[in-house]
């Protein structure tokens, strides 16, 4: 196990929780990430909002590092890969994709994935509404209530950018991105660096793994 990661065996599958806010599924040699929100920088610039110049490449650089380190055969994106309509950040992605032509990429469609899907197909990316593989059902939105209770397969999803709210001794508050594993569903943190997070309410049965100081840390 690499420093800063946590190994989690779930339904006889070995998942490596990464401080880069992704999961490496060892049996499938698959890298799983949610809510990359590529293009958000370009979206804000297009609207006249000043954003630092180097931010549009952060997520792609991190993905590259993970691919070189873990050598996945596939990349599974749990929705909201590209933040909004087409902008100049897409050109960065096309260049990035050309470096990994043999990597299988599957995008589970999210609510922000609104650009013409032909753009993805030209980059050899499969677009699906959901993905059933092994014991998992991969979605963008979490399931709730009866839908979750009746779901077949353990859910892996994103969308809500989960965080865990912690209070220090001096009553200072901090919300850290986290993985939230429940009985039937796990919500991944937002992979994108230019996104917010929502403090989630966890039940006693949830296993929460926060990301702090480049480490994945279990929260008791």
C-alpha positions in Angstrom: 0.0 0.0 0.0 1.3 3.4 -0.9 1.7 6.1 1.7 -1.4 8.1 2.3 -3.8 5.6 0.8 -6.2 3.1 2.5 -7.0 -0.4 1.4 -10.7 -1.3 1.7 -12.1 -4.7 0.9 -15.7 -4.4 -0.1 -17.8 -7.3 -1.3 -14.5 -9.2 -1.9 -13.2 -6.4 -4.1 -10.0 -4.5 -3.2 -10.4 -0.8 -3.4 -7.6 1.6 -2.8 -8.8 5.0 -1.6 -6.4 7.6 -2.9 -5.7 11.1 -1.4 -6.2 12.5 -4.9 -9.9 11.8 -4.3 -10.2 8.8 -6.5 -10.4 5.0 -6.1 -8.2 2.3 -7.7 -10.2 -0.9 -8.1 -7.4 -3.5 -8.1 -9.3 -6.5 -9.6 -10.6 -4.5 -12.6 -7.4 -2.4 -12.9 -9.8 0.6 -13.0 -9.4 4.1 -11.8 -12.7 5.6 -10.6 -13.3 9.4 -10.2 -16.4 11.5 -9.8 -17.0 15.2 -10.5 -13.8 16.2 -12.3 -15.6 19.4 -13.6 -13.0 19.9 -16.3 -13.7 23.1 -18.2 -15.0 25.0 -15.1 -12.0 27.4 -15.3 -12.8 28.1 -18.9 -16.5 28.5 -18.1 -15.7 31.2 -15.5 -13.2 32.9 -17.8 -15.8 32.9 -20.6 -18.1 34.7 -18.1 -15.4 37.3 -17.4 -14.4 36.0 -14.0 -10.6 36.0 -13.4 -9.2 32.6 -12.5 -5.4 31.7 -12.2 -4.0 30.6 -15.5 -2.6 27.2 -14.4 -5.8 25.9 -12.9 -7.3 24.3 -16.1 -4.6 21.7 -16.2 -4.6 20.6 -12.5 -7.1 17.8 -12.9 -5.5 16.4 -16.0 -2.1 16.5 -14.5 -3.4 14.6 -11.5 -5.0 12.0 -13.7 -1.8 11.6 -15.6 0.1 11.0 -12.4 -2.3 8.4 -11.2 -2.3 6.6 -14.6 1.5 6.5 -14.6 1.5 5.2 -11.0 -1.2 2.6 -11.1 -1.3 1.7 -14.8 -5.1 1.2 -15.0 -6.6 -0.3 -18.1 -9.8 1.8 -17.7 -10.9 5.1 -16.3 -14.5 5.2 -15.0 -15.9 8.7 -14.6 -19.0 9.0 -12.4 -20.5 12.1 -14.0 -19.8 15.8 -14.4 -16.6 15.3 -16.2 -16.8 18.5 -18.3 -18.4 21.3 -16.3 -20.6 23.1 -18.8 -20.7 24.1 -22.5 -17.7 23.8 -24.8 -14.7 26.1 -24.1 -11.0 26.2 -24.6 -10.3 23.7 -21.8 -11.6 21.0 -24.1 -8.5 21.4 -26.3 -6.3 20.6 -23.2 -8.3 17.4 -22.8 -8.0 16.3 -26.4 -4.2 16.8 -26.1 -4.2 14.8 -22.8 -6.3 12.0 -24.4 -3.8 11.6 -27.2 -1.2 10.6 -24.6 -3.3 7.6 -23.4 -4.9 6.2 -26.6 -5.2 2.6 -25.2 -6.9 3.7 -22.0 -10.6 2.7 -21.9 -12.7 5.6 -20.7 -16.3 5.2 -19.6 -18.3 8.3 -18.6 -21.5 7.8 -16.5 -23.5 10.8 -17.6 -23.9 13.6 -15.0 -26.1 16.7 -14.9 -23.3 18.9 -16.0 -22.4 16.7 -19.0 -24.2 18.8 -21.6 -21.8 19.1 -24.5 -22.6 17.1 -27.7 -21.7 13.5 -26.9 -20.2 13.2 -30.4 -17.2 15.1 -28.9 -16.7 12.3 -26.5 -17.1 9.6 -29.1 -14.4 11.2 -31.2 -12.1 10.7 -28.2 -13.1 7.0 -28.0 -15.1 7.6 -24.7 -18.2 5.5 -24.0 -21.2 7.4 -22.6 -23.7 5.5 -20.4 -26.5 6.4 -18.0 -25.3 3.7 -15.5 -22.6 1.1 -15.4 -23.0 -2.4 -13.9 -19.7 -4.1 -13.3 -18.8 -6.8 -10.7 -20.9 -6.2 -7.6 -21.2 -2.5 -8.3 -23.8 -0.2 -9.9 -22.1 3.0 -10.8 -24.2 6.1 -11.1 -23.8 9.9 -10.9 -26.6 10.8 -8.4 -26.9 9.0 -5.1 -30.0 6.9 -4.5 -32.3 7.7 -1.6 -35.0 5.9 0.4 -36.9 3.1 -1.4 -34.8 3.4 -4.6 -31.6 2.7 -2.6 -33.2 -0.1 -0.6 -34.4 -1.9 -3.7 -31.2 -1.3 -5.8 -29.4 -4.4 -7.1 -25.7 -3.9 -6.6 -23.7 -1.7 -4.3 -23.8 1.9 -5.5 -20.7 3.9 -6.3 -21.6 7.6 -7.1 -20.7 11.2 -6.8 -22.6 14.5 -7.4 -22.9 15.9 -3.9 -19.1 16.6 -3.3 -19.2 15.1 0.2 -17.3 16.6 3.1 -16.9 15.9 6.8 -17.2 18.8 9.2 -14.7 18.8 12.0 -14.3 21.1 15.0 -11.0 21.8 16.6 -10.2 22.5 20.3 -10.4 26.3 19.6 -13.9 25.7 18.1 -12.5 26.3 14.6 -14.5 24.5 11.9 -13.0 22.7 8.9 -14.8 20.7 6.2 -12.6 18.1 4.5 -13.5 16.2 1.4 -14.3 12.6 2.1 -15.4 9.1 0.9 -18.6 8.1 2.6 -19.4 4.3 2.6 -22.8 3.3 3.8 -24.4 -0.2 3.8 -25.5 0.0 0.2 -23.9 3.1 -1.3 -20.6 4.9 -1.4 -20.3 8.6 -2.4 -17.0 9.7 -3.8 -15.5 13.1 -3.2 -15.2 15.6 -6.0 -12.0 15.0 -8.0 -12.0 18.5 -9.2 -10.0 21.1 -7.2 -12.1 24.0 -8.2 -15.3 22.8 -6.5 -17.0 23.2 -3.2 -18.1 20.5 -0.8 -21.2 19.8 1.3 -20.9 18.5 4.9 -22.9 15.3 5.0 -24.8 13.8 7.8 -23.5 10.3 8.5 -25.2 7.5 10.3 -23.5 5.1 12.8 -23.2 2.5 10.1 -21.3 4.8 7.7 -17.6 4.6 7.3 -16.1 8.0 6.6 -12.6 8.5 5.2 -11.5 12.1 5.1 -8.7 13.5 3.0 -6.3 15.7 4.9 -2.7 16.7 4.3 -2.4 14.3 1.3 -3.6 11.3 3.3 -6.8 9.3 3.5 -7.8 9.2 7.2 -10.6 7.1 8.7 -12.9 9.2 10.9 -14.2 7.4 14.0 
